[in-house]
């Protein structure tokens, strides 16, 4: 991310923003769905989450390229990035947290695993967020 983008997104905190201070979470969840169905379910879940929390975030974007997605969310001057890969037998989610959220990595990882498992379960009926 260039300095101008940092200043736009993070204002005065741009001087303190350092990608080396980020923490990574990786979650892999097996499934028994087709790649197309797993992709559809993940995309639907992400859109529901985006709609449910749109008033709490400053900016969000999601870009799919084949069966991979890049996500970026900015809230409270903090940027969270994620990459999702949908494979034939599993999905892989990697989330990059800023240092200020690093202490929440465990609970976030647990919540991601649970949400992804529920979303990909056969006979899936997910509760609203």
Secondary structure, 3 states (H helix, E strand, C coil): CCHHHHHHHHHHHHHHCCHHHCEEEEEEEECCCCHHHHHHHHHHHHHHHHHHHHHHCCEEEEEEECCEEEEEEEECCEEEEEEEEECCCEEEEEEEECHHHHHHHHHHHHHHHHHHHHHHCCCCCCCCC
